[in-house]
Amino acid sequence: MPSHHSNSAACIRPLLSVVLLAAALAGCAGGGSDVRPYAADAPLLAAGVDEGPGGLRVSTLHSREAGRLQAYSSGGELRARSFASFSDAAWTWQRQEPPQLLVIGEAWVREHGFPASWARQLYRAGLSRGGWPQVAVVQGTAERFLGTPDGPSKGYCLLQQAGGGKDPFRGGSLAYEEDLVLPYLSLQPTVASPGAVLFKKQQLAGFLTPRQRELLSCLQGTGEPMQLALQESAGPVMTQAVCRTRISGNGDLKHPVLRMRLAVAEHETHRVPGADASVWAGKLRRDSLDLLRLLQEKQTDPLHLSEAIRPLYRGLWTPDRWREAFARADIRLDVHVQFTGGATP
């Protein structure tokens, strides 16, 4: 994970490397997400986006052994096809088969960000199979990630466990000015959870640690089961929880006030006998406020907190005016933890 925080131009176009996964993806099931893993006999198509000379190239690599990913050095039949633009590739996916996993090289997003048009094209392509691709930024280049033994399958599992069934593209309506967050996958084998990448106006705005990405997912409050680390004296304990958030605002851009109520229903208290809900709530509140302050410093609103202010605001509204107001907003956060499984303390 980078320690610092920070379409395509006509003359610079991406390289797409695509590899076919035939996988049961052992270990994906039961990872804390209600996303159903693909069946063992259902192939998964993974794609990788990097910058390359001469336009857009789509490469495919078919494994020779069912259920086993063939890295580039392991042989297999490599096929390549060139496209003039990303929209051409997405149109082909829409007509044929879109990738279930799309990874974008870190080098690419540092130079070009993540275009909103890509999100709309991927969403439309995904409708042909009844869902959208899981999209993540990967450390280094996407080609290297896809060529790493077990890299794509492990990355896909991590995304599923982190709640990969959520729609990152807001129903294909992602606007140019809208902030976006995508998962970040590291090549380090010890990393057991994805981080995240923040985008502001389609450009790279910064990186989040796995813990910050987890808290951001919880603050989104979708009500879907997710893996969440809750604090005990002996250290963090991973558990399954459901987060729901209520947000209200005062409708004032000069002195914006945001009231947030985060309710966390924890289902596995049997793992932590004698757990104290107030201790867990206090830790979640402190960590969440630290994350919200970071988002304010970057003037980046991936939680779409503006939606609590804008309906009440009667003046001229622009995304930039909101970003400036968000940076100085008074955020008042209440966190409540409720135990719903095991023995309630």
Secondary structure, 3 states (H helix, E strand, C coil): CCCCCCCCCCCCEEEEEEEEEECCCCCCCCCCCCCCCCCCCCEEEEEEEEEECCCEEEEEEECCCCCCCCCHHHCCEEEEEEECCHHHHHHHHHHCCCCCEEEEEHHHHHHHCCCHHHHHHHHHHHHCCCCCCEEEEECCCHHHHHHCCCHHHHHHHHHHHCCCCCCCCHHHCCCCCCCEEEEEECCCCCCCCCEEEEEECCEEEEEECHHHHHHHHHHHCEEEEEEEEEEECCEEEEEEEEEEEEEEECCCCCCCEEEEEEEEEECCHHHCCCCCHHHHHHHHHHHHHHHHHHHHHCCCCCCCHHHHCHHHCCCCCCHHHHHHHHHCCEEEEEEEEEECCCCCC
